[in-house]
Amino acid sequence: MNKEENQENPLAPIVIKLNNIIVVLVVFVIALLILLAIYLPQSKPTKKVEIPAPDEFGNFTEAAKQNAKLVKDNSVYWHAPNETELNDNPKKDEILYGKDLIAHTADYFGPKGKVFIGSINGMNCQNCHLEAGTKVFGNNYSAVSSTYPKFRARSGAVENIYKRVNDCFERSLNGKALDTTSKEMKAIVSYINWIGKDVVKGKKPEGSGFKDITFLDRAADSDKGKEVYILKCQSCHQSNGLGTLNGDKSAYTYPPLWGPNSYNDGAGLYRLSNFAKYVKYNMPLGVSHNEAQLSDEEAWDVAAFVNSQPRPKKDLKNDWPKIEEKPFDHPFGPYKDGFSEEQHKYGPFKQIKEKQEAMKKQKKA
């Protein structure tokens, strides 16, 4: 009977073979799926990439601080003129001498000074005015020529560039003022004027001075600052804060942050906000305004620690003849805003500044 049916349907053997092949394939696929399920590693869910965001004080978590280095500031900032522009300048030699005086001040006025011996503490101008006064937000000279002469409330008088330079010699370098007619003073002023030659008179270019940081809602903590100092600063400035001298002891490779050869208590960096801004965007050495290593809190705290250490004193009795014009972080009284000397030195500063601004508005009204 089957033989007869097969003879009547010649395709039957082919259909049977196809069915067998399909069954084998299905079994093979099932077996393959089982093997894949057993031996292939489990796929992990894609990790969400979070963009680091600062907290209300401008601080990042440790992990986010590392990622934040990838975020660059694309603003257009001032940059110093190229020295090739000096080739046809009749003051070329004087200007370059001025630059050398800024970069290697101690070689000329320090312990083994070529011009005067021991008339300053052994630091260089560029210890505070980085890269010979050309670094963005490194306390550069970009706005000096364009804004001086100008009235300064600290002295209560109009000051020229010569007075400004000598302020640094007497305060930051804790030394003696230069003769304003000397070759060295003329060279320094020529260099500073050349640095700012392209800045419009009366203007301050982007990137001058210090970059602002957020106020803390508490006082800066010198104990916390000591921890920051140990971790980030003492490898260069030493555990005793006395800095590192060069091989022949003629100048500092890394300047002292306190002690007898550091800046005195009349210097600009003795104001906590200036020091905090300076270290936030310039320290440890090599960082920049868009690659900071310290959080805002760390910067404030290490500033409190450093400026709590002993240093030379300066007679400040003639500073701030109008006491209502003292800055919010001027550390010496008396004051007219009702806040203590302790708070003026360590903060919190926000309420002091708000009170001072309210007093100014009231006075104008």
KEKE-3310 file (N, C-alpha, C; in steps of 0.2 Angstrom, whole numbers, plus 5000, padded with zeros to 4 digits):
npx = (5004:5010:5020:5013:5007:5018:5023:5013:5015:5028:5035:5035:5046:5056:5050:5049:5063:5066:5058:5065:5077:5074:5070:5082:5089:5082:5084:5098:5099:5092:5101:5112:5108:5106:5120:5126:5119:5125:5139:5142:5148:5138:5130:5133:5123:5123:5133:5127:5133:5137:5137:5149:5144:5145:5143:5134:5144:5153:5161:5167:5164:5177:5178:5172:5179:5190:5185:5181:5191:5192:5183:5184:5188:5183:5184:5189:5204:5216:5232:5250:5261:5271:5288:5296:5291:5299:5310:5312:5311:5316:5318:5321:5332:5331:5318:5319:5328:5321:5311:5319:5323:5311:5308:5320:5322:5328:5342:5347:5344:5344:5350:5363:5364:5366:5365:5360:5364:5354:5343:5330:5319:5323:5314:5306:5299:5290:5286:5274:5268:5265:5275:5283:5274:5264:5254:5238:5225:5235:5239:5243:5252:5243:5234:5240:5247:5236:5227:5234:5240:5230:5217:5219:5212:5218:5230:5224:5226:5231:5240:5255:5263:5276:5275:5267:5275:5285:5277:5276:5289:5291:5281:5277:5290:5295:5305:5316:5311:5314:5325:5316:5322:5331:5341:5335:5322:5317:5318:5310:5297:5296:5295:5283:5274:5276:5271:5257:5254:5244:5232:5217:5216:5211:5204:5201:5207:5200:5205:5214:5221:5214:5205:5188:5181:5169:5161:5162:5150:5154:5167:5184:5194:5208:5214:5209:5215:5228:5229:5227:5238:5249:5246:5246:5256:5267:5278:5285:5286:5290:5289:5290:5286:5296:5301:5311:5328:5339:5354:5365:5361:5356:5344:5326:5320:5308:5296:5296:5282:5279:5287:5303:5307:5297:5282:5276:5264:5257:5256:5247:5243:5241:5228:5214:5205:5212:5223:5217:5210:5222:5229:5219:5218:5231:5240:5243:5260:5259:5246:5231:5219:5209:5211:5210:5216:5212:5198:5185:5183:5195:5204:5201:5203:5216:5222:5219:5226:5240:5241:5239:5251:5267:5275:5284:5281:5272:5272:5257:5249:5246:5238:5222:5215:5202:5192:5180:5181:5189:5193:5182:5189:5200:5212:5214:5208:5202:5184:5170:5158:5154:5158:5169:5187:5192:5182:5183:5196:5195:5182:5164:5162:5152:5141:5148:5152:5139:5134:5143:5141:5128:5129:5137:5127:5118:5125:5127:5114)
npy = (4994:5007:5007:5009:5021:5029:5028:5034:5047:5055:5065:5063:5056:5067:5077:5070:5070:5083:5087:5080:5086:5099:5097:5093:5105:5113:5107:5109:5123:5126:5119:5127:5139:5136:5133:5146:5154:5148:5149:5162:5179:5188:5202:5219:5232:5248:5261:5276:5291:5305:5322:5332:5342:5357:5360:5371:5379:5379:5367:5351:5333:5321:5312:5319:5330:5326:5323:5335:5342:5340:5349:5364:5381:5392:5405:5421:5427:5440:5441:5441:5452:5447:5443:5445:5456:5466:5468:5480:5489:5504:5503:5490:5483:5489:5485:5471:5469:5474:5464:5453:5458:5456:5443:5437:5444:5442:5440:5452:5460:5452:5441:5439:5450:5458:5472:5478:5472:5461:5469:5465:5451:5440:5434:5433:5445:5438:5427:5430:5437:5428:5419:5430:5440:5438:5428:5422:5426:5425:5435:5445:5458:5465:5475:5486:5497:5502:5507:5515:5531:5530:5532:5525:5518:5512:5520:5532:5541:5547:5536:5532:5521:5519:5521:5510:5499:5500:5498:5484:5480:5484:5477:5464:5459:5463:5473:5486:5502:5506:5518:5529:5535:5526:5515:5502:5504:5511:5502:5491:5498:5501:5488:5483:5493:5490:5477:5479:5486:5485:5486:5495:5511:5514:5502:5485:5470:5454:5441:5447:5451:5441:5426:5425:5416:5406:5412:5405:5398:5398:5401:5401:5387:5384:5373:5362:5368:5365:5352:5351:5359:5350:5340:5345:5356:5356:5349:5357:5369:5366:5358:5367:5378:5387:5388:5384:5385:5390:5381:5389:5397:5410:5414:5410:5394:5389:5399:5405:5403:5408:5415:5423:5427:5429:5436:5451:5457:5467:5464:5461:5447:5444:5446:5436:5433:5436:5427:5415:5415:5415:5403:5394:5394:5393:5385:5368:5371:5374:5371:5379:5392:5385:5372:5368:5361:5362:5363:5375:5377:5370:5379:5391:5387:5382:5395:5401:5394:5396:5410:5411:5409:5414:5429:5443:5460:5475:5493:5499:5510:5521:5516:5514:5527:5531:5522:5516:5511:5500:5484:5469:5458:5464:5462:5469:5480:5497:5495:5500:5493:5485:5471:5458:5458:5445:5439:5447:5443:5429:5426:5420:5429:5434:5441:5452:5458:5461:5470:5480:5485:5489:5500:5508:5511:5518:5529:5535:5538)
npz = (5000:5005:4996:4985:4987:4987:4975:4968:4973:4970:4977:4990:4997:4997:5005:5017:5020:5021:5032:5042:5042:5046:5059:5065:5063:5072:5084:5085:5086:5098:5106:5104:5109:5123:5126:5124:5134:5145:5144:5140:5146:5158:5152:5157:5164:5156:5162:5170:5164:5174:5174:5183:5196:5205:5223:5234:5238:5229:5228:5223:5224:5228:5217:5207:5206:5200:5187:5183:5179:5165:5160:5152:5153:5141:5139:5132:5136:5142:5136:5137:5128:5114:5115:5104:5098:5103:5096:5088:5097:5105:5119:5122:5129:5142:5146:5146:5156:5166:5166:5171:5183:5190:5189:5195:5207:5220:5216:5214:5225:5236:5249:5243:5234:5219:5217:5229:5244:5254:5255:5254:5258:5251:5243:5226:5215:5206:5214:5219:5208:5196:5183:5179:5180:5170:5170:5167:5179:5188:5197:5188:5178:5169:5170:5176:5170:5163:5173:5182:5186:5201:5213:5229:5242:5253:5256:5255:5245:5229:5219:5210:5198:5202:5216:5218:5215:5225:5236:5235:5237:5250:5257:5252:5249:5261:5263:5258:5250:5233:5225:5216:5205:5201:5190:5191:5196:5185:5175:5179:5179:5166:5160:5166:5160:5147:5147:5148:5137:5127:5132:5135:5141:5157:5158:5164:5159:5155:5165:5173:5189:5203:5202:5206:5221:5230:5244:5260:5272:5284:5296:5290:5293:5301:5306:5298:5287:5289:5287:5273:5269:5273:5264:5251:5250:5258:5253:5244:5251:5263:5279:5290:5284:5279:5267:5252:5249:5235:5228:5231:5241:5238:5234:5234:5229:5231:5239:5256:5266:5279:5293:5296:5284:5275:5267:5275:5287:5281:5268:5252:5251:5264:5267:5268:5258:5246:5247:5247:5234:5226:5229:5225:5211:5207:5213:5219:5212:5195:5191:5184:5181:5175:5178:5192:5208:5221:5231:5234:5248:5253:5249:5256:5269:5269:5267:5279:5288:5284:5285:5299:5304:5311:5306:5299:5305:5300:5301:5302:5304:5296:5286:5278:5281:5281:5290:5287:5274:5274:5268:5268:5273:5280:5292:5304:5316:5320:5316:5307:5305:5314:5316:5323:5325:5324:5316:5304:5300:5298:5294:5295:5279:5271:5277:5283:5271:5265:5275:5274:5261:5262:5271:5262:5253:5261:5264:5252:5249)
capx = (5000:5014:5024:5009:5006:5025:5023:5008:5017:5035:5039:5035:5053:5059:5046:5051:5070:5066:5056:5070:5082:5071:5070:5089:5091:5078:5087:5104:5098:5090:5107:5117:5106:5108:5127:5127:5117:5129:5146:5144:5147:5132:5130:5131:5119:5127:5133:5125:5138:5135:5141:5150:5141:5148:5138:5132:5150:5158:5165:5165:5166:5183:5178:5170:5185:5195:5182:5180:5197:5190:5179:5189:5186:5184:5183:5195:5208:5222:5239:5255:5264:5277:5295:5298:5289:5304:5316:5313:5309:5323:5319:5322:5337:5328:5312:5321:5331:5315:5308:5324:5322:5304:5309:5325:5323:5333:5348:5349:5343:5343:5356:5369:5362:5371:5364:5360:5364:5350:5338:5323:5318:5325:5309:5306:5292:5286:5283:5267:5266:5268:5277:5285:5268:5260:5250:5231:5223:5241:5241:5248:5252:5240:5230:5243:5248:5230:5223:5238:5239:5224:5216:5219:5209:5223:5234:5220:5229:5232:5247:5258:5266:5282:5273:5264:5281:5288:5273:5277:5296:5291:5277:5278:5297:5297:5312:5317:5309:5319:5325:5312:5326:5336:5340:5331:5315:5315:5317:5304:5291:5296:5293:5276:5271:5276:5266:5250:5253:5238:5226:5214:5217:5205:5201:5205:5206:5198:5210:5218:5220:5213:5198:5184:5179:5163:5161:5160:5145:5157:5174:5189:5197:5216:5216:5208:5220:5235:5229:5228:5245:5253:5245:5247:5260:5274:5283:5289:5287:5293:5284:5290:5284:5301:5303:5317:5333:5343:5360:5370:5358:5355:5337:5322:5317:5301:5297:5293:5275:5278:5293:5306:5309:5291:5279:5274:5256:5254:5255:5241:5242:5239:5221:5212:5202:5217:5227:5213:5210:5228:5231:5214:5219:5238:5243:5251:5263:5258:5239:5229:5212:5204:5213:5211:5216:5209:5191:5185:5184:5202:5208:5200:5206:5224:5224:5218:5232:5246:5240:5239:5258:5271:5278:5286:5276:5274:5268:5251:5245:5243:5234:5215:5213:5194:5191:5174:5183:5193:5190:5178:5194:5206:5212:5216:5203:5195:5180:5163:5153:5151:5160:5175:5193:5192:5178:5186:5202:5193:5175:5162:5163:5146:5137:5151:5151:5133:5133:5147:5137:5122:5132:5138:5121:5115:5129:5125:5107)
capy = (5000:5012:5007:5011:5028:5032:5028:5039:5054:5055:5070:5061:5056:5073:5080:5067:5072:5090:5087:5078:5092:5105:5094:5093:5112:5116:5104:5112:5130:5126:5117:5133:5144:5134:5134:5153:5156:5145:5151:5170:5183:5192:5209:5224:5238:5254:5265:5282:5296:5311:5328:5334:5349:5359:5361:5378:5382:5378:5362:5345:5327:5320:5309:5324:5335:5324:5323:5342:5344:5340:5355:5369:5388:5394:5413:5424:5431:5444:5437:5446:5453:5442:5447:5447:5463:5471:5469:5486:5494:5507:5502:5483:5481:5491:5481:5464:5470:5474:5457:5449:5460:5453:5435:5435:5450:5441:5440:5459:5463:5447:5440:5440:5454:5462:5479:5480:5466:5460:5474:5462:5445:5434:5431:5436:5447:5433:5422:5433:5439:5422:5420:5437:5445:5437:5422:5423:5425:5424:5441:5448:5465:5467:5481:5491:5503:5505:5510:5519:5533:5530:5533:5519:5519:5510:5525:5538:5546:5545:5533:5530:5514:5519:5519:5503:5494:5501:5494:5477:5479:5485:5473:5457:5457:5465:5476:5493:5505:5508:5525:5530:5537:5521:5511:5496:5506:5513:5495:5488:5501:5500:5481:5483:5497:5486:5471:5481:5491:5484:5487:5502:5515:5514:5496:5479:5465:5448:5437:5451:5450:5435:5424:5424:5410:5407:5413:5399:5400:5397:5404:5397:5383:5383:5366:5359:5370:5362:5345:5353:5361:5344:5335:5349:5362:5356:5346:5362:5375:5363:5357:5373:5384:5392:5388:5380:5390:5387:5378:5394:5401:5417:5415:5404:5390:5389:5404:5404:5406:5412:5415:5430:5429:5429:5443:5454:5457:5472:5462:5459:5440:5443:5446:5429:5431:5436:5421:5409:5415:5414:5396:5390:5394:5393:5380:5367:5374:5370:5371:5385:5394:5380:5365:5369:5355:5363:5365:5382:5376:5369:5386:5396:5384:5383:5402:5402:5390:5400:5417:5411:5408:5420:5433:5450:5465:5481:5498:5500:5515:5526:5512:5515:5533:5531:5515:5513:5509:5494:5478:5464:5454:5467:5458:5474:5485:5496:5495:5504:5488:5481:5464:5458:5457:5438:5438:5450:5439:5422:5425:5421:5436:5436:5445:5458:5462:5464:5476:5486:5487:5493:5506:5513:5514:5523:5535:5539:5541)
capz = (5000:5005:4990:4979:4988:4985:4967:4966:4976:4970:4981:4997:5001:4998:5011:5023:5022:5023:5039:5046:5042:5050:5066:5067:5064:5078:5090:5085:5088:5105:5110:5104:5114:5130:5127:5125:5140:5150:5144:5138:5152:5158:5150:5163:5162:5154:5168:5168:5165:5177:5174:5189:5198:5212:5228:5235:5240:5223:5229:5220:5227:5226:5210:5202:5205:5194:5181:5182:5175:5158:5158:5151:5152:5134:5138:5129:5142:5141:5136:5137:5121:5113:5116:5097:5097:5106:5092:5085:5102:5108:5126:5123:5134:5148:5147:5147:5162:5171:5167:5175:5190:5192:5189:5199:5212:5225:5214:5214:5231:5241:5253:5239:5229:5214:5217:5236:5248:5260:5256:5254:5261:5247:5238:5220:5213:5203:5218:5219:5201:5193:5176:5178:5179:5164:5170:5168:5186:5192:5199:5183:5178:5163:5171:5180:5166:5161:5179:5186:5193:5203:5220:5233:5249:5258:5258:5255:5241:5222:5219:5203:5197:5207:5223:5219:5215:5231:5241:5235:5240:5257:5261:5250:5250:5268:5262:5257:5244:5228:5223:5210:5199:5199:5184:5192:5196:5178:5171:5181:5177:5158:5159:5168:5155:5141:5148:5148:5132:5122:5136:5134:5147:5162:5158:5167:5155:5157:5167:5178:5196:5205:5200:5212:5223:5233:5252:5265:5277:5291:5297:5288:5298:5301:5308:5292:5282:5290:5283:5266:5268:5273:5258:5245:5250:5262:5249:5241:5256:5269:5285:5294:5280:5278:5260:5250:5246:5230:5230:5234:5246:5236:5233:5236:5224:5233:5244:5263:5267:5285:5296:5296:5277:5271:5267:5281:5288:5277:5261:5250:5252:5271:5267:5267:5251:5241:5247:5245:5227:5223:5229:5222:5204:5205:5217:5219:5206:5188:5190:5181:5183:5173:5181:5199:5212:5227:5232:5238:5256:5255:5248:5262:5275:5269:5268:5286:5291:5282:5288:5306:5306:5313:5301:5300:5306:5297:5304:5297:5307:5291:5281:5278:5285:5282:5292:5284:5268:5275:5265:5273:5276:5283:5298:5309:5318:5322:5311:5308:5303:5320:5317:5327:5321:5322:5310:5298:5298:5296:5291:5288:5277:5267:5281:5283:5265:5264:5279:5271:5255:5264:5273:5257:5250:5265:5264:5246:5250)
cpx = (5004:5018:5020:5008:5013:5025:5019:5010:5025:5039:5039:5042:5057:5056:5049:5058:5070:5063:5061:5076:5080:5071:5077:5091:5088:5082:5094:5104:5096:5097:5112:5115:5107:5115:5129:5125:5121:5136:5147:5143:5141:5133:5128:5127:5124:5127:5131:5131:5135:5140:5142:5147:5144:5142:5137:5138:5155:5162:5163:5167:5173:5183:5176:5175:5189:5192:5181:5186:5196:5187:5184:5185:5188:5184:5190:5198:5214:5228:5244:5258:5270:5283:5298:5296:5294:5310:5317:5312:5316:5324:5320:5326:5334:5322:5314:5325:5326:5312:5313:5324:5316:5305:5314:5327:5328:5340:5351:5348:5342:5349:5363:5368:5367:5371:5364:5360:5359:5345:5331:5324:5321:5320:5310:5299:5288:5284:5276:5264:5269:5270:5279:5279:5263:5255:5243:5229:5229:5244:5246:5247:5248:5236:5233:5244:5241:5226:5227:5240:5232:5223:5216:5217:5214:5227:5230:5222:5230:5239:5249:5261:5272:5280:5270:5270:5284:5284:5275:5284:5295:5286:5278:5285:5300:5304:5311:5314:5315:5319:5321:5316:5331:5335:5335:5324:5313:5314:5311:5297:5291:5293:5285:5272:5270:5271:5259:5249:5247:5232:5223:5214:5210:5202:5205:5203:5204:5205:5215:5217:5219:5206:5194:5182:5173:5164:5159:5154:5147:5164:5179:5193:5204:5218:5214:5213:5226:5235:5230:5235:5250:5252:5247:5253:5267:5279:5288:5291:5290:5288:5284:5288:5290:5304:5309:5322:5336:5350:5365:5367:5357:5348:5333:5319:5309:5300:5294:5286:5274:5286:5296:5307:5303:5288:5276:5266:5253:5253:5248:5238:5240:5231:5219:5209:5207:5221:5223:5212:5216:5230:5226:5216:5226:5242:5240:5253:5262:5251:5237:5222:5207:5206:5215:5211:5212:5202:5191:5186:5191:5206:5207:5203:5213:5226:5224:5224:5238:5246:5240:5246:5262:5274:5280:5280:5278:5269:5263:5246:5242:5239:5226:5213:5206:5193:5185:5175:5188:5189:5187:5183:5200:5206:5214:5210:5206:5191:5173:5157:5150:5154:5167:5181:5194:5188:5181:5192:5200:5186:5171:5161:5157:5142:5141:5151:5145:5131:5137:5144:5131:5124:5134:5132:5118:5118:5128:5118:5107)
cpy = (5006:5013:5010:5019:5032:5033:5033:5046:5054:5060:5068:5060:5062:5077:5077:5069:5079:5091:5085:5083:5097:5103:5095:5100:5115:5113:5108:5119:5130:5124:5123:5138:5143:5135:5142:5156:5154:5149:5159:5174:5187:5199:5214:5230:5244:5259:5272:5287:5303:5316:5331:5341:5351:5360:5369:5382:5382:5372:5356:5339:5326:5317:5315:5329:5333:5324:5331:5345:5344:5346:5361:5376:5391:5402:5415:5429:5435:5439:5443:5447:5448:5446:5448:5454:5468:5472:5476:5492:5497:5505:5494:5481:5483:5487:5474:5464:5470:5467:5453:5451:5457:5446:5433:5441:5448:5441:5447:5462:5459:5447:5441:5445:5458:5469:5481:5473:5466:5466:5472:5455:5439:5431:5435:5439:5442:5427:5424:5434:5434:5423:5427:5442:5444:5431:5424:5421:5423:5430:5445:5455:5468:5474:5487:5497:5506:5509:5514:5525:5532:5531:5526:5521:5517:5516:5532:5543:5543:5542:5532:5524:5514:5517:5512:5498:5494:5498:5487:5476:5480:5480:5466:5455:5460:5468:5483:5496:5506:5515:5525:5532:5532:5518:5505:5498:5507:5507:5492:5491:5501:5493:5481:5487:5493:5480:5473:5486:5491:5485:5494:5505:5515:5507:5490:5474:5459:5444:5441:5449:5443:5433:5423:5417:5412:5408:5407:5402:5399:5401:5399:5394:5382:5376:5361:5361:5367:5355:5346:5355:5355:5340:5339:5354:5360:5353:5351:5368:5373:5363:5363:5379:5389:5392:5384:5385:5386:5384:5383:5398:5408:5419:5409:5401:5390:5394:5402:5407:5409:5412:5422:5432:5429:5436:5445:5455:5463:5471:5461:5452:5439:5444:5439:5428:5431:5429:5415:5409:5413:5407:5392:5389:5394:5388:5373:5370:5370:5370:5378:5386:5389:5373:5365:5362:5356:5365:5372:5381:5374:5375:5390:5393:5384:5390:5404:5400:5395:5406:5417:5410:5414:5423:5440:5455:5471:5487:5500:5506:5520:5522:5514:5521:5534:5524:5512:5510:5503:5488:5473:5460:5457:5465:5463:5479:5492:5496:5499:5499:5484:5474:5464:5457:5450:5437:5441:5447:5432:5421:5422:5428:5438:5442:5452:5462:5465:5470:5482:5489:5491:5499:5511:5515:5519:5529:5539:5542:5547)
cpz = (5000:4999:4984:4980:4986:4978:4965:4968:4976:4974:4989:5001:5002:5004:5017:5025:5024:5031:5044:5047:5047:5058:5069:5068:5071:5084:5091:5088:5095:5109:5110:5109:5121:5131:5128:5131:5146:5150:5143:5145:5152:5156:5156:5160:5161:5160:5166:5169:5168:5176:5181:5190:5205:5217:5229:5236:5234:5224:5225:5225:5224:5218:5205:5201:5200:5188:5178:5178:5168:5156:5158:5150:5145:5133:5135:5134:5139:5140:5134:5130:5120:5113:5109:5095:5099:5101:5089:5091:5105:5115:5127:5129:5141:5150:5149:5154:5168:5172:5172:5182:5193:5193:5194:5204:5217:5223:5214:5220:5237:5245:5250:5233:5225:5215:5224:5239:5254:5261:5255:5257:5258:5243:5232:5219:5210:5207:5219:5213:5197:5185:5174:5177:5173:5164:5171:5175:5190:5195:5194:5182:5172:5164:5175:5176:5164:5167:5183:5182:5195:5211:5224:5240:5254:5261:5258:5251:5234:5222:5211:5203:5202:5214:5224:5219:5222:5237:5241:5238:5248:5261:5259:5251:5257:5267:5261:5251:5240:5227:5216:5204:5197:5193:5185:5192:5189:5174:5173:5179:5169:5156:5160:5162:5149:5141:5146:5142:5127:5126:5136:5141:5151:5162:5161:5162:5158:5159:5172:5185:5198:5203:5206:5214:5228:5241:5255:5269:5284:5291:5293:5294:5297:5302:5302:5287:5283:5287:5276:5265:5268:5267:5252:5244:5253:5258:5246:5247:5262:5275:5290:5290:5278:5271:5258:5246:5240:5232:5233:5239:5245:5235:5234:5229:5225:5239:5251:5263:5274:5288:5294:5289:5272:5271:5274:5282:5285:5270:5259:5251:5260:5272:5264:5260:5246:5241:5245:5237:5223:5223:5225:5215:5202:5208:5218:5212:5200:5186:5187:5183:5180:5174:5188:5203:5218:5227:5235:5245:5257:5254:5254:5268:5275:5270:5276:5290:5290:5286:5295:5309:5307:5307:5303:5301:5302:5301:5300:5300:5302:5286:5283:5283:5286:5284:5289:5277:5268:5272:5271:5276:5279:5290:5305:5310:5319:5315:5312:5307:5309:5321:5320:5322:5319:5316:5303:5296:5295:5293:5297:5286:5273:5271:5282:5277:5263:5269:5276:5265:5257:5267:5268:5254:5254:5265:5258:5246:5254)
residu = (MET:ASN:LYS:GLU:GLU:ASN:GLN:GLU:ASN:PRO:LEU:ALA:PRO:ILE:VAL:ILE:LYS:LEU:ASN:ASN:ILE:ILE:VAL:VAL:LEU:VAL:VAL:PHE:VAL:ILE:ALA:LEU:LEU:ILE:LEU:LEU:ALA:ILE:TYR:LEU:PRO:GLN:SER:LYS:PRO:THR:LYS:LYS:VAL:GLU:ILE:PRO:ALA:PRO:ASP:GLU:PHE:GLY:ASN:PHE:THR:GLU:ALA:ALA:LYS:GLN:ASN:ALA:LYS:LEU:VAL:LYS:ASP:ASN:SER:VAL:TYR:TRP:HIS:ALA:PRO:ASN:GLU:THR:GLU:LEU:ASN:ASP:ASN:PRO:LYS:LYS:ASP:GLU:ILE:LEU:TYR:GLY:LYS:ASP:LEU:ILE:ALA:HIS:THR:ALA:ASP:TYR:PHE:GLY:PRO:LYS:GLY:LYS:VAL:PHE:ILE:GLY:SER:ILE:ASN:GLY:MET:ASN:CYS:GLN:ASN:CYS:HIS:LEU:GLU:ALA:GLY:THR:LYS:VAL:PHE:GLY:ASN:ASN:TYR:SER:ALA:VAL:SER:SER:THR:TYR:PRO:LYS:PHE:ARG:ALA:ARG:SER:GLY:ALA:VAL:GLU:ASN:ILE:TYR:LYS:ARG:VAL:ASN:ASP:CYS:PHE:GLU:ARG:SER:LEU:ASN:GLY:LYS:ALA:LEU:ASP:THR:THR:SER:LYS:GLU:MET:LYS:ALA:ILE:VAL:SER:TYR:ILE:ASN:TRP:ILE:GLY:LYS:ASP:VAL:VAL:LYS:GLY:LYS:LYS:PRO:GLU:GLY:SER:GLY:PHE:LYS:ASP:ILE:THR:PHE:LEU:ASP:ARG:ALA:ALA:ASP:SER:ASP:LYS:GLY:LYS:GLU:VAL:TYR:ILE:LEU:LYS:CYS:GLN:SER:CYS:HIS:GLN:SER:ASN:GLY:LEU:GLY:THR:LEU:ASN:GLY:ASP:LYS:SER:ALA:TYR:THR:TYR:PRO:PRO:LEU:TRP:GLY:PRO:ASN:SER:TYR:ASN:ASP:GLY:ALA:GLY:LEU:TYR:ARG:LEU:SER:ASN:PHE:ALA:LYS:TYR:VAL:LYS:TYR:ASN:MET:PRO:LEU:GLY:VAL:SER:HIS:ASN:GLU:ALA:GLN:LEU:SER:ASP:GLU:GLU:ALA:TRP:ASP:VAL:ALA:ALA:PHE:VAL:ASN:SER:GLN:PRO:ARG:PRO:LYS:LYS:ASP:LEU:LYS:ASN:ASP:TRP:PRO:LYS:ILE:GLU:GLU:LYS:PRO:PHE:ASP:HIS:PRO:PHE:GLY:PRO:TYR:LYS:ASP:GLY:PHE:SER:GLU:GLU:GLN:HIS:LYS:TYR:GLY:PRO:PHE:LYS:GLN:ILE:LYS:GLU:LYS:GLN:GLU:ALA:MET:LYS:LYS:GLN:LYS:LYS:ALA)
# end
